[in-house]
Structures are given as C-alpha cells and as structure tokens.
Amino acid sequence: MATEKRHGARHSVEWPAHYRRPGGTGWRPCRLIDISESGAAIEAFEVGDDEALTGVVELQLRAPLDLGEMMRLHGSVRYSTRSAAGRVRVGIELEPTSELDPQLLDALLRLNTFR
C-alpha cells in the first residue's frame, strides 16, 4: 500500500497554464486540475506518444481573472499517466522554494469561485 505524502488538501480547479522542463525549448500548454500548498496535478498537452514526463518541471500560471502577474512553480513529477484517449495527467510535488503560501492559495481559490 502506498503511503500518502500530501501536505494540505487538494482543491479542484480549471486553470489554463503552461509547463516545461528546465532548459526546455519552450512552454507547452496544460490545464491545472488541482492544487495544494505542496503539490499540483495537470493535464499536459502536446505530449508525444513516445514521450514520458519525468524529472523536474516548471509551471507557469496566472491568477484567475488575469489578476496579478504570472506565477512560476517548480517541482518533481511523482506520477504521469496516459488514458486510453491519449490524455496525460501529471502529479507534481512542489519544491519547498515554490510551495504556495497558504494565504495565497486561499486567495486564488476564493477568486476562482467568483468567475
């Protein structure tokens, strides 16, 4: 049985975002599916059939309603799965230097409810 390592509750969201591997050639689109103080899950787009998402990734997102500047988060891929339909879901454990402050997370989630 796997041990649960999450710190803080995950919150379901539907935010457009971008991801890349550090040193990568460019940002690729994704959809942020859920987020917590210490982790996130994305649906990654433009992933080749023979491509595996592993290692460290960067996320770039803007607060809902386009308030504020772009935020960048860094983390390690903890799992990556591909559905029969070809959708790629990636779980990311955020690095301590980019963990979301609980107050910032709360503010982002409250903004999201007024969309």
N, CA, C and O atoms as CSV, one atom per row, in Angstrom:
chain,resi,resn,atom,element,x,y,z
A,1,MET,N,N,0.853,-1.178,0.000
A,1,MET,CA,C,0.000,0.000,0.000
A,1,MET,C,C,0.899,1.241,0.000
A,1,MET,O,O,1.877,1.309,0.744
A,2,ALA,N,N,0.559,2.203,-0.830
A,2,ALA,CA,C,1.350,3.435,-0.924
A,2,ALA,C,C,1.047,4.341,0.260
A,2,ALA,O,O,-0.084,4.401,0.743
A,3,THR,N,N,2.065,5.036,0.711
A,3,THR,CA,C,1.900,5.985,1.804
A,3,THR,C,C,1.520,7.347,1.247
A,3,THR,O,O,2.155,7.823,0.307
A,4,GLU,N,N,0.515,7.973,1.796
A,4,GLU,CA,C,0.067,9.302,1.377
A,4,GLU,C,C,1.067,10.336,1.875
A,4,GLU,O,O,1.345,10.407,3.072
A,5,LYS,N,N,1.613,11.141,0.958
A,5,LYS,CA,C,2.626,12.128,1.315
A,5,LYS,C,C,2.144,13.562,1.160
A,5,LYS,O,O,2.929,14.491,1.355
A,6,ARG,N,N,0.903,13.767,0.823
A,6,ARG,CA,C,0.417,15.122,0.579
A,6,ARG,C,C,0.366,15.923,1.867
A,6,ARG,O,O,0.047,15.400,2.935
A,7,HIS,N,N,0.688,17.209,1.742
A,7,HIS,CA,C,0.576,18.155,2.845
A,7,HIS,C,C,-0.482,19.167,2.460
A,7,HIS,O,O,-0.242,20.008,1.594
A,8,GLY,N,N,-1.625,19.106,3.072
A,8,GLY,CA,C,-2.695,20.047,2.748
A,8,GLY,C,C,-3.667,19.459,1.758
A,8,GLY,O,O,-3.327,18.577,0.969
A,9,ALA,N,N,-4.871,19.960,1.811
A,9,ALA,CA,C,-5.949,19.464,0.955
A,9,ALA,C,C,-5.763,19.925,-0.482
A,9,ALA,O,O,-5.321,21.045,-0.738
A,10,ARG,N,N,-6.106,19.053,-1.407
A,10,ARG,CA,C,-6.103,19.402,-2.820
A,10,ARG,C,C,-7.421,20.088,-3.141
A,10,ARG,O,O,-8.472,19.721,-2.616
A,11,HIS,N,N,-7.350,21.088,-4.010
A,11,HIS,CA,C,-8.530,21.836,-4.428
A,11,HIS,C,C,-8.668,21.712,-5.939
A,11,HIS,O,O,-7.732,22.018,-6.677
A,12,SER,N,N,-9.822,21.268,-6.396
A,12,SER,CA,C,-10.072,21.138,-7.830
A,12,SER,C,C,-10.196,22.515,-8.462
A,12,SER,O,O,-10.902,23.382,-7.946
A,13,VAL,N,N,-9.512,22.712,-9.575
A,13,VAL,CA,C,-9.555,23.976,-10.309
A,13,VAL,C,C,-9.583,23.667,-11.804
A,13,VAL,O,O,-9.394,22.519,-12.208
A,14,GLU,N,N,-9.810,24.654,-12.592
A,14,GLU,CA,C,-9.789,24.565,-14.056
A,14,GLU,C,C,-9.054,25.795,-14.578
A,14,GLU,O,O,-9.673,26.705,-15.130
A,15,TRP,N,N,-7.739,25.822,-14.406
A,15,TRP,CA,C,-6.962,26.990,-14.793
A,15,TRP,C,C,-6.036,26.659,-15.951
A,15,TRP,O,O,-5.313,25.665,-15.898
A,16,PRO,N,N,-6.046,27.481,-17.004
A,16,PRO,CA,C,-5.062,27.290,-18.066
A,16,PRO,C,C,-3.683,27.624,-17.529
A,16,PRO,O,O,-3.524,28.536,-16.717
A,17,ALA,N,N,-2.700,26.888,-17.983
A,17,ALA,CA,C,-1.323,27.091,-17.521
A,17,ALA,C,C,-0.377,26.614,-18.621
A,17,ALA,O,O,-0.807,26.206,-19.700
A,18,HIS,N,N,0.900,26.675,-18.324
A,18,HIS,CA,C,1.937,26.178,-19.222
A,18,HIS,C,C,2.963,25.420,-18.390
A,18,HIS,O,O,3.129,25.677,-17.198
A,19,TYR,N,N,3.647,24.483,-19.038
A,19,TYR,CA,C,4.694,23.731,-18.359
A,19,TYR,C,C,5.900,23.597,-19.281
A,19,TYR,O,O,5.793,23.748,-20.498
A,20,ARG,N,N,7.035,23.315,-18.682
A,20,ARG,CA,C,8.242,22.993,-19.444
A,20,ARG,C,C,9.226,22.302,-18.520
A,20,ARG,O,O,9.131,22.378,-17.295
A,21,ARG,N,N,10.146,21.648,-19.132
A,21,ARG,CA,C,11.269,21.094,-18.383
A,21,ARG,C,C,12.325,22.183,-18.323
A,21,ARG,O,O,12.529,22.894,-19.307
A,22,PRO,N,N,13.003,22.330,-17.188
A,22,PRO,CA,C,14.044,23.364,-17.117
A,22,PRO,C,C,15.042,23.190,-18.260
A,22,PRO,O,O,15.513,22.087,-18.538
A,23,GLY,N,N,15.344,24.292,-18.901
A,23,GLY,CA,C,16.254,24.250,-20.042
A,23,GLY,C,C,15.569,23.829,-21.324
A,23,GLY,O,O,16.219,23.687,-22.360
A,24,GLY,N,N,14.248,23.624,-21.266
A,24,GLY,CA,C,13.489,23.212,-22.444
A,24,GLY,C,C,13.413,24.325,-23.473
A,24,GLY,O,O,13.744,25.477,-23.193
A,25,THR,N,N,12.974,23.963,-24.658
A,25,THR,CA,C,12.938,24.928,-25.754
A,25,THR,C,C,11.745,25.864,-25.711
A,25,THR,O,O,11.746,26.883,-26.401
A,26,GLY,N,N,10.739,25.555,-24.931
A,26,GLY,CA,C,9.592,26.441,-24.859
A,26,GLY,C,C,8.515,25.908,-23.943
A,26,GLY,O,O,8.566,24.773,-23.468
A,27,TRP,N,N,7.543,26.762,-23.713
A,27,TRP,CA,C,6.411,26.411,-22.856
A,27,TRP,C,C,5.383,25.646,-23.666
A,27,TRP,O,O,5.145,25.953,-24.834
A,28,ARG,N,N,4.771,24.644,-23.038
A,28,ARG,CA,C,3.684,23.881,-23.645
A,28,ARG,C,C,2.417,24.133,-22.832
A,28,ARG,O,O,2.488,24.345,-21.622
A,29,PRO,N,N,1.264,24.112,-23.489
A,29,PRO,CA,C,0.011,24.360,-22.760
A,29,PRO,C,C,-0.370,23.162,-21.888
A,29,PRO,O,O,-0.046,22.013,-22.189
A,30,CYS,N,N,-1.064,23.477,-20.806
A,30,CYS,CA,C,-1.624,22.454,-19.928
A,30,CYS,C,C,-2.825,23.047,-19.212
A,30,CYS,O,O,-3.120,24.235,-19.339
A,31,ARG,N,N,-3.501,22.212,-18.470
A,31,ARG,CA,C,-4.635,22.643,-17.656
A,31,ARG,C,C,-4.346,22.205,-16.235
A,31,ARG,O,O,-4.118,21.023,-15.975
A,32,LEU,N,N,-4.356,23.160,-15.315
A,32,LEU,CA,C,-4.184,22.839,-13.904
A,32,LEU,C,C,-5.482,22.229,-13.423
A,32,LEU,O,O,-6.544,22.843,-13.526
A,33,ILE,N,N,-5.395,21.009,-12.893
A,33,ILE,CA,C,-6.583,20.256,-12.480
A,33,ILE,C,C,-6.846,20.429,-10.996
A,33,ILE,O,O,-7.984,20.639,-10.577
A,34,ASP,N,N,-5.789,20.339,-10.206
A,34,ASP,CA,C,-5.931,20.574,-8.772
A,34,ASP,C,C,-4.635,21.119,-8.215
A,34,ASP,O,O,-3.570,20.994,-8.820
A,35,ILE,N,N,-4.754,21.735,-7.028
A,35,ILE,CA,C,-3.602,22.398,-6.439
A,35,ILE,C,C,-3.719,22.371,-4.927
A,35,ILE,O,O,-4.819,22.386,-4.374
A,36,SER,N,N,-2.565,22.332,-4.262
A,36,SER,CA,C,-2.495,22.424,-2.806
A,36,SER,C,C,-1.255,23.230,-2.466
A,36,SER,O,O,-0.556,23.712,-3.357
A,37,GLU,N,N,-0.984,23.375,-1.194
A,37,GLU,CA,C,0.211,24.110,-0.777
A,37,GLU,C,C,1.488,23.431,-1.252
A,37,GLU,O,O,2.501,24.100,-1.456
A,38,SER,N,N,1.458,22.120,-1.430
A,38,SER,CA,C,2.693,21.398,-1.732
A,38,SER,C,C,2.660,20.589,-3.020
A,38,SER,O,O,3.621,19.883,-3.328
A,39,GLY,N,N,1.572,20.678,-3.777
A,39,GLY,CA,C,1.517,19.883,-4.988
A,39,GLY,C,C,0.468,20.363,-5.961
A,39,GLY,O,O,-0.357,21.220,-5.644
A,40,ALA,N,N,0.513,19.797,-7.149
A,40,ALA,CA,C,-0.424,20.155,-8.200
A,40,ALA,C,C,-0.584,18.972,-9.148
A,40,ALA,O,O,0.278,18.096,-9.217
A,41,ALA,N,N,-1.679,18.957,-9.865
A,41,ALA,CA,C,-1.892,17.988,-10.938
A,41,ALA,C,C,-2.282,18.759,-12.180
A,41,ALA,O,O,-3.070,19.703,-12.118
A,42,ILE,N,N,-1.725,18.350,-13.312
A,42,ILE,CA,C,-2.031,18.998,-14.582
A,42,ILE,C,C,-2.456,17.958,-15.604
A,42,ILE,O,O,-2.124,16.777,-15.494
A,43,GLU,N,N,-3.198,18.423,-16.598
A,43,GLU,CA,C,-3.393,17.660,-17.815
A,43,GLU,C,C,-2.464,18.313,-18.828
A,43,GLU,O,O,-2.671,19.460,-19.223
A,44,ALA,N,N,-1.443,17.579,-19.243
A,44,ALA,CA,C,-0.416,18.116,-20.138
A,44,ALA,C,C,-0.827,17.892,-21.587
A,44,ALA,O,O,-1.278,16.808,-21.955
A,45,PHE,N,N,-0.667,18.930,-22.406
A,45,PHE,CA,C,-0.972,18.842,-23.822
A,45,PHE,C,C,0.331,18.804,-24.608
A,45,PHE,O,O,1.394,19.127,-24.078
A,46,GLU,N,N,0.243,18.409,-25.868
A,46,GLU,CA,C,1.391,18.350,-26.780
A,46,GLU,C,C,2.474,17.402,-26.265
A,46,GLU,O,O,3.665,17.698,-26.353
A,47,VAL,N,N,2.047,16.265,-25.731
A,47,VAL,CA,C,2.980,15.234,-25.280
A,47,VAL,C,C,2.971,14.128,-26.322
A,47,VAL,O,O,1.925,13.543,-26.604
A,48,GLY,N,N,4.136,13.839,-26.895
A,48,GLY,CA,C,4.229,12.797,-27.910
A,48,GLY,C,C,3.909,11.426,-27.350
A,48,GLY,O,O,4.067,11.181,-26.154
A,49,ASP,N,N,3.457,10.526,-28.224
A,49,ASP,CA,C,3.101,9.171,-27.800
A,49,ASP,C,C,4.269,8.430,-27.163
A,49,ASP,O,O,4.065,7.601,-26.276
A,50,ASP,N,N,5.478,8.716,-27.599
A,50,ASP,CA,C,6.647,8.035,-27.056
A,50,ASP,C,C,7.378,8.865,-26.002
A,50,ASP,O,O,8.469,8.496,-25.568
A,51,GLU,N,N,6.792,9.963,-25.596
A,51,GLU,CA,C,7.416,10.880,-24.635
A,51,GLU,C,C,6.905,10.602,-23.226
A,51,GLU,O,O,5.706,10.423,-23.017
A,52,ALA,N,N,7.822,10.567,-22.262
A,52,ALA,CA,C,7.457,10.381,-20.857
A,52,ALA,C,C,7.794,11.651,-20.086
A,52,ALA,O,O,8.886,12.200,-20.235
A,53,LEU,N,N,6.869,12.111,-19.271
A,53,LEU,CA,C,7.137,13.276,-18.428
A,53,LEU,C,C,7.676,12.780,-17.094
A,53,LEU,O,O,6.964,12.143,-16.318
A,54,THR,N,N,8.928,13.078,-16.844
A,54,THR,CA,C,9.597,12.679,-15.616
A,54,THR,C,C,10.512,13.807,-15.180
A,54,THR,O,O,10.711,14.775,-15.914
A,55,GLY,N,N,11.068,13.681,-13.987
A,55,GLY,CA,C,12.038,14.653,-13.513
A,55,GLY,C,C,11.399,15.933,-13.018
A,55,GLY,O,O,10.299,15.928,-12.466
A,56,VAL,N,N,12.108,17.023,-13.224
A,56,VAL,CA,C,11.681,18.334,-12.736
A,56,VAL,C,C,10.930,19.072,-13.836
A,56,VAL,O,O,11.301,19.008,-15.008
A,57,VAL,N,N,9.860,19.780,-13.442
A,57,VAL,CA,C,9.112,20.615,-14.374
A,57,VAL,C,C,8.854,21.976,-13.743
A,57,VAL,O,O,8.865,22.134,-12.522
A,58,GLU,N,N,8.624,22.944,-14.608
A,58,GLU,CA,C,8.215,24.287,-14.193
A,58,GLU,C,C,6.783,24.485,-14.640
A,58,GLU,O,O,6.405,24.064,-15.733
A,59,LEU,N,N,5.982,25.124,-13.799
A,59,LEU,CA,C,4.621,25.510,-14.159
A,59,LEU,C,C,4.551,27.027,-14.186
A,59,LEU,O,O,5.153,27.701,-13.350
A,60,GLN,N,N,3.825,27.553,-15.135
A,60,GLN,CA,C,3.606,28.991,-15.231
A,60,GLN,C,C,2.102,29.195,-15.304
A,60,GLN,O,O,1.436,28.644,-16.182
A,61,LEU,N,N,1.564,29.992,-14.375
A,61,LEU,CA,C,0.132,30.246,-14.381
A,61,LEU,C,C,-0.149,31.665,-13.936
A,61,LEU,O,O,0.667,32.318,-13.286
A,62,ARG,N,N,-1.320,32.112,-14.307
A,62,ARG,CA,C,-1.779,33.441,-13.936
A,62,ARG,C,C,-2.971,33.264,-13.014
A,62,ARG,O,O,-3.767,32.341,-13.182
A,63,ALA,N,N,-3.085,34.134,-12.061
A,63,ALA,CA,C,-4.223,34.084,-11.144
A,63,ALA,C,C,-5.514,34.159,-11.940
A,63,ALA,O,O,-5.546,34.782,-13.001
A,64,PRO,N,N,-6.578,33.537,-11.450
A,64,PRO,CA,C,-7.868,33.631,-12.148
A,64,PRO,C,C,-8.255,35.086,-12.396
A,64,PRO,O,O,-7.872,35.987,-11.650
A,65,LEU,N,N,-9.009,35.284,-13.441
A,65,LEU,CA,C,-9.470,36.610,-13.854
A,65,LEU,C,C,-8.316,37.509,-14.290
A,65,LEU,O,O,-8.463,38.730,-14.356
A,66,ASP,N,N,-7.160,36.896,-14.589
A,66,ASP,CA,C,-5.975,37.631,-15.035
A,66,ASP,C,C,-5.536,38.702,-14.049
A,66,ASP,O,O,-5.039,39.751,-14.459
A,67,LEU,N,N,-5.710,38.457,-12.765
A,67,LEU,CA,C,-5.232,39.393,-11.748
A,67,LEU,C,C,-3.806,39.026,-11.367
A,67,LEU,O,O,-3.470,37.850,-11.232
A,68,GLY,N,N,-2.994,40.018,-11.199
A,68,GLY,CA,C,-1.627,39.763,-10.775
A,68,GLY,C,C,-0.745,39.314,-11.919
A,68,GLY,O,O,-1.168,39.233,-13.072
A,69,GLU,N,N,0.483,39.026,-11.567
A,69,GLU,CA,C,1.458,38.607,-12.556
A,69,GLU,C,C,1.486,37.092,-12.656
A,69,GLU,O,O,0.854,36.380,-11.876
A,70,MET,N,N,2.235,36.626,-13.637
A,70,MET,CA,C,2.406,35.190,-13.797
A,70,MET,C,C,3.146,34.635,-12.585
A,70,MET,O,O,4.046,35.276,-12.042
A,71,MET,N,N,2.756,33.449,-12.176
A,71,MET,CA,C,3.436,32.761,-11.089
A,71,MET,C,C,4.176,31.574,-11.686
A,71,MET,O,O,3.680,30.914,-12.598
A,72,ARG,N,N,5.360,31.313,-11.165
A,72,ARG,CA,C,6.106,30.132,-11.597
A,72,ARG,C,C,6.330,29.236,-10.398
A,72,ARG,O,O,6.745,29.681,-9.328
A,73,LEU,N,N,6.046,27.966,-10.605
A,73,LEU,CA,C,6.247,26.955,-9.584
A,73,LEU,C,C,7.159,25.880,-10.159
A,73,LEU,O,O,7.123,25.608,-11.359
A,74,HIS,N,N,7.974,25.270,-9.305
A,74,HIS,CA,C,8.871,24.198,-9.714
A,74,HIS,C,C,8.574,22.966,-8.881
A,74,HIS,O,O,8.198,23.062,-7.713
A,75,GLY,N,N,8.746,21.825,-9.490
A,75,GLY,CA,C,8.531,20.609,-8.729
A,75,GLY,C,C,8.985,19.374,-9.469
A,75,GLY,O,O,9.436,19.435,-10.613
A,76,SER,N,N,8.854,18.246,-8.785
A,76,SER,CA,C,9.245,16.950,-9.336
A,76,SER,C,C,8.009,16.142,-9.697
A,76,SER,O,O,7.042,16.080,-8.938
A,77,VAL,N,N,8.061,15.535,-10.854
A,77,VAL,CA,C,6.963,14.674,-11.292
A,77,VAL,C,C,6.955,13.436,-10.400
A,77,VAL,O,O,7.964,12.743,-10.276
A,78,ARG,N,N,5.814,13.167,-9.785
A,78,ARG,CA,C,5.655,11.991,-8.919
A,78,ARG,C,C,4.911,10.878,-9.638
A,78,ARG,O,O,5.098,9.704,-9.319
A,79,TYR,N,N,4.062,11.231,-10.611
A,79,TYR,CA,C,3.417,10.223,-11.454
A,79,TYR,C,C,2.996,10.877,-12.754
A,79,TYR,O,O,2.780,12.087,-12.826
A,80,SER,N,N,2.885,10.057,-13.766
A,80,SER,CA,C,2.402,10.502,-15.067
A,80,SER,C,C,1.647,9.331,-15.682
A,80,SER,O,O,2.194,8.238,-15.820
A,81,THR,N,N,0.391,9.560,-16.048
A,81,THR,CA,C,-0.415,8.504,-16.639
A,81,THR,C,C,-1.033,9.000,-17.934
A,81,THR,O,O,-1.318,10.186,-18.094
A,82,ARG,N,N,-1.232,8.074,-18.846
A,82,ARG,CA,C,-1.866,8.399,-20.132
A,82,ARG,C,C,-3.126,7.548,-20.248
A,82,ARG,O,O,-3.074,6.326,-20.109
A,83,SER,N,N,-4.257,8.202,-20.505
A,83,SER,CA,C,-5.524,7.485,-20.643
A,83,SER,C,C,-5.592,6.822,-22.013
A,83,SER,O,O,-4.772,7.096,-22.890
A,84,ALA,N,N,-6.571,5.957,-22.186
A,84,ALA,CA,C,-6.784,5.308,-23.478
A,84,ALA,C,C,-7.066,6.345,-24.566
A,84,ALA,O,O,-6.784,6.107,-25.741
A,85,ALA,N,N,-7.627,7.503,-24.172
A,85,ALA,CA,C,-7.920,8.583,-25.122
A,85,ALA,C,C,-6.689,9.440,-25.411
A,85,ALA,O,O,-6.758,10.365,-26.220
A,86,GLY,N,N,-5.553,9.140,-24.753
A,86,GLY,CA,C,-4.322,9.874,-25.001
A,86,GLY,C,C,-4.087,11.066,-24.098
A,86,GLY,O,O,-3.103,11.784,-24.279
A,87,ARG,N,N,-4.968,11.300,-23.121
A,87,ARG,CA,C,-4.776,12.420,-22.198
A,87,ARG,C,C,-3.694,12.067,-21.173
A,87,ARG,O,O,-3.644,10.949,-20.660
A,88,VAL,N,N,-2.838,13.040,-20.891
A,88,VAL,CA,C,-1.729,12.812,-19.967
A,88,VAL,C,C,-1.955,13.615,-18.694
A,88,VAL,O,O,-2.039,14.842,-18.724
A,89,ARG,N,N,-2.054,12.902,-17.573
A,89,ARG,CA,C,-2.221,13.542,-16.261
A,89,ARG,C,C,-0.909,13.383,-15.503
A,89,ARG,O,O,-0.327,12.300,-15.451
A,90,VAL,N,N,-0.453,14.501,-14.911
A,90,VAL,CA,C,0.837,14.530,-14.237
A,90,VAL,C,C,0.659,15.076,-12.827
A,90,VAL,O,O,0.064,16.138,-12.638
A,91,GLY,N,N,1.172,14.353,-11.838
A,91,GLY,CA,C,1.182,14.807,-10.457
A,91,GLY,C,C,2.544,15.368,-10.119
A,91,GLY,O,O,3.564,14.728,-10.373
A,92,ILE,N,N,2.567,16.559,-9.549
A,92,ILE,CA,C,3.821,17.268,-9.282
A,92,ILE,C,C,3.912,17.610,-7.803
A,92,ILE,O,O,2.995,18.204,-7.236
A,93,GLU,N,N,5.018,17.233,-7.185
A,93,GLU,CA,C,5.298,17.645,-5.807
A,93,GLU,C,C,6.123,18.926,-5.883
A,93,GLU,O,O,7.241,18.920,-6.396
A,94,LEU,N,N,5.572,20.013,-5.374
A,94,LEU,CA,C,6.255,21.306,-5.466
A,94,LEU,C,C,7.485,21.324,-4.579
A,94,LEU,O,O,7.494,20.752,-3.490
A,95,GLU,N,N,8.520,21.990,-5.063
A,95,GLU,CA,C,9.738,22.163,-4.282
A,95,GLU,C,C,9.479,23.157,-3.159
A,95,GLU,O,O,8.652,24.056,-3.307
A,96,PRO,N,N,10.177,23.005,-2.036
A,96,PRO,CA,C,9.952,23.925,-0.909
A,96,PRO,C,C,10.085,25.394,-1.280
A,96,PRO,O,O,9.405,26.236,-0.694
A,97,THR,N,N,10.947,25.722,-2.239
A,97,THR,CA,C,11.119,27.124,-2.621
A,97,THR,C,C,9.941,27.664,-3.404
A,97,THR,O,O,9.814,28.877,-3.567
A,98,SER,N,N,9.063,26.774,-3.901
A,98,SER,CA,C,7.925,27.269,-4.664
A,98,SER,C,C,6.591,26.780,-4.101
A,98,SER,O,O,5.576,26.840,-4.794
A,99,GLU,N,N,6.575,26.305,-2.875
A,99,GLU,CA,C,5.304,25.928,-2.273
A,99,GLU,C,C,4.409,27.157,-2.204
A,99,GLU,O,O,4.872,28.271,-1.959
A,100,LEU,N,N,3.151,26.936,-2.420
A,100,LEU,CA,C,2.215,28.048,-2.347
A,100,LEU,C,C,1.964,28.410,-0.892
A,100,LEU,O,O,1.639,27.550,-0.073
A,101,ASP,N,N,2.114,29.654,-0.590
A,101,ASP,CA,C,1.771,30.156,0.723
A,101,ASP,C,C,0.294,29.890,0.957
A,101,ASP,O,O,-0.517,30.138,0.065
A,102,PRO,N,N,-0.078,29.391,2.131
A,102,PRO,CA,C,-1.493,29.090,2.380
A,102,PRO,C,C,-2.423,30.272,2.134
A,102,PRO,O,O,-3.541,30.083,1.655
A,103,GLN,N,N,-1.986,31.481,2.451
A,103,GLN,CA,C,-2.840,32.655,2.232
A,103,GLN,C,C,-3.010,32.943,0.741
A,103,GLN,O,O,-4.098,33.313,0.299
A,104,LEU,N,N,-1.936,32.775,-0.034
A,104,LEU,CA,C,-2.026,32.983,-1.481
A,104,LEU,C,C,-2.941,31.936,-2.096
A,104,LEU,O,O,-3.785,32.270,-2.928
A,105,LEU,N,N,-2.791,30.691,-1.706
A,105,LEU,CA,C,-3.654,29.635,-2.210
A,105,LEU,C,C,-5.116,29.933,-1.890
A,105,LEU,O,O,-5.983,29.798,-2.753
A,106,ASP,N,N,-5.386,30.331,-0.669
A,106,ASP,CA,C,-6.752,30.661,-0.267
A,106,ASP,C,C,-7.310,31.804,-1.119
A,106,ASP,O,O,-8.457,31.742,-1.563
A,107,ALA,N,N,-6.507,32.846,-1.349
A,107,ALA,CA,C,-6.952,33.982,-2.159
A,107,ALA,C,C,-7.232,33.546,-3.598
A,107,ALA,O,O,-8.235,33.960,-4.178
A,108,LEU,N,N,-6.368,32.722,-4.179
A,108,LEU,CA,C,-6.581,32.242,-5.541
A,108,LEU,C,C,-7.858,31.419,-5.642
A,108,LEU,O,O,-8.622,31.556,-6.597
A,109,LEU,N,N,-8.081,30.571,-4.658
A,109,LEU,CA,C,-9.277,29.736,-4.674
A,109,LEU,C,C,-10.548,30.565,-4.493
A,109,LEU,O,O,-11.569,30.274,-5.115
A,110,ARG,N,N,-10.493,31.595,-3.644
A,110,ARG,CA,C,-11.655,32.461,-3.495
A,110,ARG,C,C,-11.947,33.214,-4.778
A,110,ARG,O,O,-13.112,33.355,-5.152
A,111,LEU,N,N,-10.920,33.701,-5.464
A,111,LEU,CA,C,-11.120,34.373,-6.741
A,111,LEU,C,C,-11.755,33.429,-7.736
A,111,LEU,O,O,-12.621,33.833,-8.512
A,112,ASN,N,N,-11.336,32.180,-7.724
A,112,ASN,CA,C,-11.849,31.192,-8.658
A,112,ASN,C,C,-13.345,30.962,-8.484
A,112,ASN,O,O,-14.027,30.651,-9.460
A,113,THR,N,N,-13.867,31.104,-7.288
A,113,THR,CA,C,-15.290,30.877,-7.053
A,113,THR,C,C,-16.162,31.990,-7.620
A,113,THR,O,O,-17.369,31.808,-7.780
A,114,PHE,N,N,-15.564,33.148,-7.926
A,114,PHE,CA,C,-16.346,34.270,-8.453
A,114,PHE,C,C,-16.229,34.407,-9.955
A,114,PHE,O,O,-16.646,35.428,-10.503
A,115,ARG,N,N,-15.686,33.435,-10.635
A,115,ARG,CA,C,-15.521,33.503,-12.086
A,115,ARG,C,C,-16.837,33.451,-12.796
A,115,ARG,O,O,-16.877,33.498,-14.025
